[in-house]
Amino acid sequence: MMASKSGGEKTIRVLFLGEGDVTDILMARSEGGRKHDVGLAERTKTKSDGLIRLEVQHENRSSIAELAQSLTADPPTRRFCADIAILSLHPDVFVDDESHEPSFLSSAESVVEALQSNDIHVLWLNACTSDPLRTASNYHAIPEPFTRKAQRLDLDLLKLSVSHGISVIDADRLLGELGTADYVNGPLDYSPSACEALCEETLRIIDDYGFFESRPALEQVGQRARKS
């Protein structure tokens, strides 16, 4: 976090690396989101009584694997300057082609390591595993449903949190507690109220790291760091 040129105001630089679910959750309609009117930047300003400004960068990206390759070839410091990076599960990992899934965890690890090596805190939005559009009760001879794939990918993010210390914005837990019937429209498609709740949860996680206080933010330390 750095001081603004205007004086006492502080700036938190946040990078959104994701698709529509990230922008809809974290950005107001006036900023490019589609679901609600008070995004993460305005919530940060309100929470800090106007003393902290959120400087947002948004980069649409390709698959997780391609992002990992690009960060290896072009280190994060050359592409953007950020204190926090917020990612989501890219839609390509949910397609019927099974070849996408086995490499997800290794690619995600590469992305996290590249960001953390440049002192960027990583938050990753998981997927709500409820799909109200799917009413099948017998899955014989039909493709594996979104719900099953989402469960596996959410588990991969849990493993990544344990090994690398990243924080998971737990859409599956939060929306399950709220009640998915009223908050989930379909795979990775959440209602305005759900997006507001997830935006507030993201704010809470950032606050827990200490970004709103006059001290260094807590480090992200996982099992991998402790063993090295």
BELQUI-V334465 format. One record per residue. N is the residue number from 0. PHI is phi in radians with two decimals (NA if undefined). NEAR is the number of other C-alpha atoms within 12 Angstrom. D_LAST is the distance of its C-alpha to the last C-alpha in Angstrom with 1 decimal. Layout:
n=(N N)
phi=(PHI PHI)
near=(NEAR NEAR)
d_last=(D_LAST D_LAST)
This chain:
n=(0 1 2 3 4 5 6 7 8 9 10 11 12 13 14 15 16 17 18 19 20 21 22 23 24 25 26 27 28 29 30 31 32 33 34 35 36 37 38 39 40 41 42 43 44 45 46 47 48 49 50 51 52 53 54 55 56 57 58 59 60 61 62 63 64 65 66 67 68 69 70 71 72 73 74 75 76 77 78 79 80 81 82 83 84 85 86 87 88 89 90 91 92 93 94 95 96 97 98 99 100 101 102 103 104 105 106 107 108 109 110 111 112 113 114 115 116 117 118 119 120 121 122 123 124 125 126 127 128 129 130 131 132 133 134 135 136 137 138 139 140 141 142 143 144 145 146 147 148 149 150 151 152 153 154 155 156 157 158 159 160 161 162 163 164 165 166 167 168 169 170 171 172 173 174 175 176 177 178 179 180 181 182 183 184 185 186 187 188 189 190 191 192 193 194 195 196 197 198 199 200 201 202 203 204 205 206 207 208 209 210 211 212 213 214 215 216 217 218 219 220 221 222 223 224 225 226 227)
phi=(NA -2.30 -1.31 -1.35 -1.13 -1.36 2.20 -1.30 -1.13 -1.81 -2.14 -1.83 -1.66 -2.09 -1.90 -1.67 -1.94 -3.05 -1.77 -1.06 -1.15 -1.17 -1.16 -1.16 -1.39 -1.81 -2.08 -1.23 -0.98 -1.21 -1.83 2.10 -1.34 -2.20 -1.96 -2.61 -1.82 -2.20 -1.52 -1.09 -1.09 -1.21 -1.13 -1.13 -1.08 -1.17 -1.10 -1.64 0.96 1.39 -1.54 -2.20 -1.94 -1.67 -1.73 -1.76 -2.02 -2.23 -2.24 -1.14 -2.31 -1.54 -1.18 -1.05 -1.09 -1.21 -1.13 -1.06 -1.12 -1.22 -1.24 -1.25 -1.35 -2.32 -0.90 -0.93 -1.12 -1.48 -1.81 -2.78 -2.10 -2.57 -1.64 -2.38 -2.07 -2.06 -2.05 -2.34 -1.31 -1.26 -0.96 -1.13 -1.36 -1.83 -1.23 -1.16 -1.16 -1.14 -1.13 -1.28 -1.29 -1.00 -1.60 -1.05 -1.11 -1.15 -1.17 -1.11 -1.06 -1.10 -1.11 -1.09 -1.13 -1.15 -1.24 -1.16 -1.15 -1.89 1.07 -1.82 -1.26 -2.00 -2.06 -2.26 -1.38 -1.55 -2.01 -1.19 -1.51 -1.52 -2.29 -1.18 -1.44 -1.86 -2.01 -1.11 -2.05 -2.27 -1.86 -1.14 1.14 -2.15 -1.01 -1.02 -1.28 -0.93 -1.01 -1.20 -1.12 -1.09 -1.06 -1.18 -1.21 -1.09 -1.14 -1.07 -1.17 -1.07 -1.07 -1.16 -1.15 -1.16 -1.37 -2.10 1.38 -1.21 -1.77 -1.77 -1.42 -1.52 -1.10 -1.11 -1.20 -1.11 -1.28 -1.12 -1.19 -1.28 1.93 -1.17 -1.01 -1.75 -2.12 -2.12 -1.52 3.06 -0.95 1.04 -2.20 -1.98 -1.24 -0.95 -1.13 -1.14 -1.10 -1.10 -1.13 -1.25 -1.14 -1.16 -1.16 -1.10 -1.06 -1.08 -1.12 -1.07 -1.09 -1.05 -1.27 1.67 -1.16 -1.65 -2.00 -1.54 -2.76 -1.08 -1.20 -1.03 -1.37 -1.65 -2.18 -1.99 -1.04 -1.08 -1.17 -1.19 -1.41 -1.44)
near=(30 24 18 17 10 12 11 14 22 26 31 37 32 35 37 37 38 34 30 29 41 45 40 37 45 50 41 26 21 17 23 23 26 26 31 28 24 30 36 44 35 29 30 36 23 19 22 23 14 18 25 32 31 38 31 31 27 30 22 21 26 21 29 34 29 22 31 29 22 22 29 23 16 17 22 30 19 15 18 25 27 31 36 43 40 44 43 43 44 35 30 27 30 31 19 17 14 16 13 23 29 19 21 34 29 22 30 40 35 27 40 42 31 29 39 30 23 23 25 31 42 43 43 41 43 39 45 42 35 34 30 23 18 18 12 16 8 11 14 9 8 11 17 21 28 31 27 23 33 32 25 26 36 34 22 30 36 29 24 34 32 21 25 37 29 40 37 39 38 32 42 33 24 31 33 21 17 20 21 28 19 20 31 30 24 23 33 39 33 39 27 28 27 36 41 35 33 42 40 30 30 38 35 23 30 39 24 18 28 19 33 32 20 19 13 15 22 23 25 32 25 22 16 18 17 12 9 9)
d_last=(27.2 30.0 33.5 36.4 39.0 41.5 40.4 38.9 37.7 34.0 32.6 29.7 29.1 28.4 28.2 29.5 28.4 30.5 33.9 36.9 35.1 32.9 35.9 38.2 35.9 34.8 37.7 41.3 44.2 45.0 41.6 41.7 40.8 43.5 43.2 43.5 44.5 41.9 38.5 35.2 36.4 39.5 37.8 35.4 38.5 40.3 37.4 37.0 40.7 40.6 38.2 35.3 35.8 33.7 33.7 33.3 32.5 33.0 32.2 33.5 31.2 31.6 29.4 25.7 25.3 27.5 25.7 22.3 24.2 25.9 22.8 21.4 24.7 25.5 22.6 23.1 24.2 27.1 28.3 28.0 26.9 25.6 24.0 23.8 24.0 25.7 25.9 27.9 28.3 30.3 33.6 33.0 30.6 33.6 36.1 37.6 36.0 33.2 31.5 29.8 27.9 25.7 23.9 23.5 20.1 18.5 20.6 19.7 15.9 16.9 19.1 16.6 13.9 16.9 18.2 15.2 14.5 18.0 17.6 19.6 19.3 19.9 22.5 23.7 27.1 27.5 30.9 33.6 34.4 38.1 40.5 44.1 45.5 44.7 47.2 46.9 46.8 46.7 44.2 45.6 45.9 44.5 41.3 38.3 38.7 36.6 35.8 34.0 32.0 31.1 29.9 27.5 26.2 25.8 23.8 21.5 21.1 20.3 17.5 16.2 16.6 14.6 11.6 11.8 14.0 17.1 20.5 23.1 26.7 28.1 31.5 31.9 31.8 33.7 36.5 36.8 37.5 40.0 41.7 41.1 44.9 45.4 42.1 41.2 43.6 41.7 38.3 36.2 39.5 39.7 42.7 43.1 42.5 39.3 38.1 39.0 37.1 33.9 34.3 34.6 31.5 29.6 31.0 30.0 26.3 26.4 28.2 25.6 23.0 25.5 26.8 30.3 29.8 29.9 26.3 22.9 21.8 19.1 15.7 14.5 11.3 10.5 8.8 6.5 5.3 5.6 3.8 0.0)
